[in-house]
């Protein structure tokens, strides 16, 4: 049902002159079916079209996947996400926001360790996040390593945030309201027509 709903949404988006881009798909065990789909609508009337789909979508259909099942009403829940949740993110560091400090390396390493300021700490000033490198003998190389470690910290934060957002989206699967399709749309899957 999610695939049918997605196809109908895409058809309406194209008819309205909007771009409809699939961002995420969680396939089910049945080929061509999905547990969840996430789309990004772009264009002048994208918000209006998205709002018109929010709620339960009812499909009236004798399921070909469960032919012996008496139920003919199948439901899909459509939720509108905040735009910033849908857009892919990347860790981008502006070097103007990063402060580099050189210092003596610490720990074992023999006579060369404490004689030069080869260790480097990179601090992202807007967030206060910092990373330290003393692995290389060269200050220049430690600067690169510290910056790479700092970027990895931001990347890890982004991955955690995206996992949390995905968990919130998945929770919507358990809040579908069957029989409340009057707030949204009713379709006859046999004819692929929307019922009035």
PyMOL commands that set and color helices and strands:
alter all, ss='L'
color gray80, all
select helices_A, chain A and resi 2-15+46-53+83-86+95-97+110-112+139-175+181-183
alter helices_A, ss='H'
color red, helices_A
select strands_A, chain A and resi 19-27+34-42+55-60+73-78+98-103+119-124+130-133+185-188+193-194
alter strands_A, ss='S'
color yellow, strands_A
deselect
rebuild
show_as cartoon
